[in-house]
Amino acid sequence: MSSRTVEHRRNSWGDHIKTKGKSPEEIADYYIDQQQSLLKLLEQSKLPHHIFNTTNHDYENIAAEIEKLGRR
């Protein structure tokens, strides 16, 4: 878990995360599996969609991209 995320969460969030695995690797695998499952569902959807990469926490650029999409 990145310290950046932990700084903005309540203690109960950390407790919840620990229910997803016994080690950081198991927890990460759980969330990777969840994301892959959601991507498979999204591929089947007929609704228009866009995926934003938030790895670098570049939320200003993501917000600008969302704004551009809203203008279409």
N, C-alpha and C positions, 0 to 999 in steps of 0.2 A: 504494500500500500504506500502510495507516495505521501510524504509528509505534507505536501500541499493540500491534498484531499482531507487528510486527518485534521488539519487545522480548522477546517470549516464544518466539521461534523460533531454531533453530540456523541457522548460515550456510548449510548445505546446503539449507535450505528456500528461502532467497532465490535460490540458484542454480537450484533446480527451477522456481520461479515464472518466472524469466527465459526458460525454455524454451517458455513459452506465448505469447510474442509479442516483438516488437522494441521496443515502446514501452509505457508504462503503459496507454495506451488500448487497444492490441491485447490486452494481458494481461487487462484488465477485460472486454473483449468476449468473450474466451475463456470466462471464468468466468460471465458473464451467459448465454452460450449453453448452458453446462453446466447451470446452474440451470433455465433454461427447458425444456431437454430432460428433466430430472428431474421437473419439474412436470407435463409432458405424460404421462410414465409414471405418475405418481402419480394423475392424473385417471382413468386406465384401470384402476387397481387396485380390487379389491373389498374390500381390507383397510381397516379403519377407520384414519384418519390425522388428524393435526393439524399445521399449519404454524406455526412460531414465528418471529416477526420479531426477529432478533438485531441489527438495525442499530444500536440504541442501547446494546448490550451490557448490557441490563437482565436479567442472568442470575438474580438473586434472584426477580424476578417470574415469569420463565419457569419456574424450578424449582417455584415455588408452583403455577403452572398445571398443570405435569406431575403434581404431587402430587394436585391435584384430579381430574385425568383418571384417575388410578390408583384413586381411590375409587369411581368409577362402576361 
